[in-house]
Amino acid sequence: MFFQLLEDDHHFPDPKLAEPDGLLAIGGDLSIDRLLNAYSNGIFPWFSEGDPILWYAPHQRCVIYPEKIKISKSMKKILAAETFAVTINKAFAEVIVNCANTERKGQDGTWITNDMQQAYIDLHQQGFAHSVEVWLNETLVGGLYGLKMNRVFCGESMFSRVSNASKTALIYLSKLNIDLIDCQLPNEHLMSLGAEMIEMEDYLKILQAQGTLPVEEKSSPVNPIKVKP
């Protein structure tokens, strides 16, 4: 069964009560307080334009342990050649717009609606949501965005305008001081990079572990990503 959320109550039902496909609740809003409460309990919004707000808590979570991320030999060469420049939080709004406008296989339209974009921009302005940008000759060609909850980065979406740009963003993210990258739902691309499925109970233990580290602001290209040969 799934639950109808009240307008004036930001609490969520127990994630364990979600439907087999992960659907937990419907309704509510995209306010900062509600979104933070959702993410801190392993819940995220996912719905299409014109649909009511739907909240999901999958019983299994697709995650990447930073130390287990797979970097191919060809990708290591690209990183070593410093093909791209990488920044953090320099162009959050541009990243989310590009993610919304990226066509994806098997997907009609985007779930990153205008309201969703504004909600995450608001979270970014309050210091909760962050972006990683990838630049080629000073042009934004890839990136990702999401929320940092304790030592877990809850990834929302990524995009790539040239080959390997989104991989570069994800690899750079994995080199930050975090314990886990939450990918939410699996796909072939993520699994090829070392993503794996874990139980919701295990995910929540990591998510709710103590210890925070702010994402460092970068307004100019950062040092090249260091990877083992």
C-alpha positions as CSV (number, residue, x, y, z in Angstrom):
1,M,0.0,0.0,0.0
2,F,1.0,3.6,-0.4
3,F,0.2,6.7,1.7
4,Q,-1.4,10.1,1.1
5,L,0.8,12.8,2.6
6,L,-0.8,15.7,4.5
7,E,0.0,19.3,3.3
8,D,1.0,20.5,6.7
9,D,2.9,17.4,7.9
10,H,6.4,16.8,6.6
11,H,6.7,13.3,8.1
12,F,6.8,10.1,6.0
13,P,5.6,6.6,6.7
14,D,8.2,3.9,7.4
15,P,10.1,3.2,4.2
16,K,9.7,-0.5,4.8
17,L,6.0,-0.1,4.0
18,A,6.7,0.8,0.4
19,E,5.2,-1.1,-2.5
20,P,7.3,-3.8,-4.3
21,D,8.3,-1.2,-6.9
22,G,9.3,1.2,-4.1
23,L,6.3,3.6,-4.2
24,L,5.7,4.8,-0.7
25,A,3.6,7.9,-0.7
26,I,1.8,10.5,-2.9
27,G,1.2,14.2,-2.5
28,G,2.8,16.8,-0.2
29,D,5.1,19.4,-1.7
30,L,8.7,20.0,-2.6
31,S,9.6,22.3,0.2
32,I,13.1,22.2,1.6
33,D,12.0,20.7,5.0
34,R,10.0,17.9,3.3
35,L,12.8,17.1,0.9
36,L,15.5,17.0,3.6
37,N,13.2,14.7,5.7
38,A,12.7,12.5,2.8
39,Y,16.3,12.0,1.8
40,S,17.4,11.5,5.5
41,N,15.0,8.5,5.5
42,G,16.1,7.0,2.1
43,I,13.1,8.5,0.2
44,F,13.1,10.5,-2.9
45,P,10.6,12.1,-5.3
46,W,10.1,10.8,-8.8
47,F,7.2,11.7,-11.1
48,S,6.4,13.1,-14.5
49,E,5.0,16.4,-15.6
50,G,1.3,16.6,-14.9
51,D,1.4,13.7,-12.3
52,P,1.0,14.1,-8.6
53,I,4.2,14.1,-6.5
54,L,5.3,10.5,-6.0
55,W,7.7,9.4,-3.3
56,Y,9.9,6.2,-3.6
57,A,11.9,4.1,-1.1
58,P,13.2,1.1,-3.1
59,H,13.7,-2.1,-1.0
60,Q,17.0,-2.4,-2.7
61,R,19.3,0.5,-3.5
62,C,21.7,1.0,-6.3
63,V,24.9,2.4,-4.8
64,I,28.6,2.9,-5.6
65,Y,31.2,2.4,-2.9
66,P,33.9,5.0,-3.9
67,E,36.7,2.6,-3.4
68,K,35.1,0.1,-5.7
69,I,34.4,2.4,-8.7
70,K,35.6,0.8,-11.9
71,I,37.9,3.0,-14.1
72,S,38.9,1.5,-17.4
73,K,42.4,1.8,-18.9
74,S,41.1,4.1,-21.6
75,M,39.4,6.3,-19.0
76,K,42.6,6.5,-16.9
77,K,44.4,7.8,-20.0
78,I,41.7,10.5,-20.5
79,L,42.1,11.5,-16.9
80,A,45.9,11.5,-17.1
81,A,45.8,13.7,-20.2
82,E,43.7,16.3,-18.3
83,T,41.2,16.4,-21.2
84,F,38.6,18.0,-18.9
85,A,38.5,20.6,-16.2
86,V,36.3,19.8,-13.2
87,T,34.6,22.2,-10.8
88,I,32.1,21.9,-7.9
89,N,29.1,24.2,-7.4
90,K,30.1,26.6,-10.2
91,A,27.1,26.1,-12.4
92,F,24.5,24.2,-10.5
93,A,21.5,25.6,-12.4
94,E,23.1,24.9,-15.8
95,V,23.8,21.3,-14.7
96,I,20.2,20.6,-13.7
97,V,18.8,22.2,-16.8
98,N,21.1,20.0,-19.0
99,C,20.1,16.9,-17.0
100,A,16.4,17.8,-17.6
101,N,16.9,18.4,-21.4
102,T,19.0,15.2,-22.0
103,E,17.1,12.6,-24.0
104,R,17.3,9.1,-22.3
105,K,16.7,5.7,-23.8
106,G,13.2,4.4,-23.0
107,Q,12.1,7.7,-21.4
108,D,9.4,9.9,-22.8
109,G,10.1,13.4,-21.5
110,T,11.7,14.2,-18.2
111,W,10.9,13.8,-14.6
112,I,13.0,16.9,-13.8
113,T,10.1,19.2,-14.1
114,N,10.3,23.0,-13.7
115,D,9.1,22.7,-10.1
116,M,11.7,20.0,-9.4
117,Q,14.4,22.2,-10.8
118,Q,13.5,25.1,-8.6
119,A,13.2,22.9,-5.6
120,Y,16.8,21.6,-6.0
121,I,18.1,25.1,-6.8
122,D,16.5,26.2,-3.5
123,L,18.3,23.3,-1.8
124,H,21.6,24.3,-3.5
125,Q,21.2,27.9,-2.3
126,Q,20.8,26.6,1.2
127,G,24.0,24.5,0.9
128,F,22.3,21.1,0.7
129,A,22.5,20.3,-3.0
130,H,25.7,20.2,-5.0
131,S,26.9,19.9,-8.5
132,V,30.0,18.6,-10.2
133,E,30.7,20.3,-13.6
134,V,32.9,19.0,-16.4
135,W,34.3,21.5,-18.9
136,L,36.0,21.2,-22.2
137,N,37.6,24.4,-23.5
138,E,35.5,26.4,-21.0
139,T,32.3,24.8,-22.3
140,L,30.1,22.8,-20.0
141,V,30.0,19.3,-21.4
142,G,28.9,17.2,-18.5
143,G,28.1,17.0,-14.9
144,L,25.9,15.7,-12.1
145,Y,23.9,17.0,-9.1
146,G,22.5,15.6,-5.9
147,L,22.3,16.1,-2.1
148,K,24.9,15.3,0.5
149,M,23.4,13.7,3.6
150,N,25.9,13.0,6.3
151,R,28.6,11.1,4.4
152,V,26.3,9.9,1.5
153,F,26.0,11.7,-1.8
154,C,22.5,11.1,-3.0
155,G,22.9,11.5,-6.8
156,E,19.9,12.7,-8.7
157,S,20.9,12.9,-12.3
158,M,23.9,13.4,-14.7
159,F,24.4,14.4,-18.3
160,S,27.1,14.2,-20.9
161,R,27.5,16.2,-24.2
162,V,30.7,14.6,-25.2
163,S,32.0,11.1,-24.5
164,N,33.3,10.3,-21.0
165,A,32.2,13.7,-19.5
166,S,29.6,12.2,-17.1
167,K,32.1,9.4,-16.2
168,T,34.6,12.1,-15.3
169,A,32.1,13.8,-13.0
170,L,31.3,10.5,-11.3
171,I,34.9,9.5,-10.8
172,Y,35.7,13.0,-9.4
173,L,32.8,12.6,-7.0
174,S,34.2,9.3,-5.8
175,K,37.4,10.9,-4.9
176,L,35.8,13.3,-2.4
177,N,35.6,12.3,1.3
178,I,32.3,10.4,1.2
179,D,31.4,6.8,2.1
180,L,28.8,6.1,-0.5
181,I,27.2,7.4,-3.8
182,D,23.5,6.6,-3.9
183,C,22.4,6.0,-7.5
184,Q,18.8,5.2,-6.4
185,L,17.9,2.9,-9.3
186,P,20.2,0.7,-11.4
187,N,21.0,0.9,-15.1
188,E,23.5,-0.7,-17.4
189,H,25.8,2.3,-17.4
190,L,26.0,2.6,-13.6
191,M,26.5,-1.2,-13.2
192,S,29.5,-1.1,-15.6
193,L,31.1,1.5,-13.4
194,G,30.9,-0.7,-10.3
195,A,27.4,0.0,-8.9
196,E,25.8,-2.7,-6.9
197,M,22.5,-3.4,-5.1
198,I,22.2,-3.3,-1.3
199,E,19.3,-3.8,1.0
200,M,17.4,-0.7,2.2
201,E,18.3,-1.5,5.8
202,D,22.0,-1.5,5.0
203,Y,21.6,1.7,3.0
204,L,19.9,3.5,5.9
205,K,22.6,2.4,8.4
206,I,25.2,4.1,6.2
207,L,23.0,7.1,5.4
208,Q,22.3,7.8,9.1
209,A,25.9,7.3,10.4
210,Q,27.3,10.3,12.2
211,G,29.9,12.5,10.6
212,T,29.6,15.3,8.1
213,L,32.0,17.0,5.7
214,P,31.0,20.0,3.6
215,V,31.4,19.9,-0.1
216,E,34.2,22.3,-0.9
217,E,33.2,25.2,-3.2
218,K,35.3,25.5,-6.4
219,S,35.0,28.5,-8.7
220,S,37.8,27.5,-11.0
221,P,39.1,24.3,-12.5
222,V,40.4,21.9,-9.9
223,N,43.5,19.7,-9.9
224,P,43.4,16.7,-12.2
225,I,41.8,13.5,-10.8
226,K,44.5,11.2,-9.4
227,V,44.0,7.5,-10.2
228,K,46.2,4.5,-9.8
229,P,47.8,3.2,-13.1
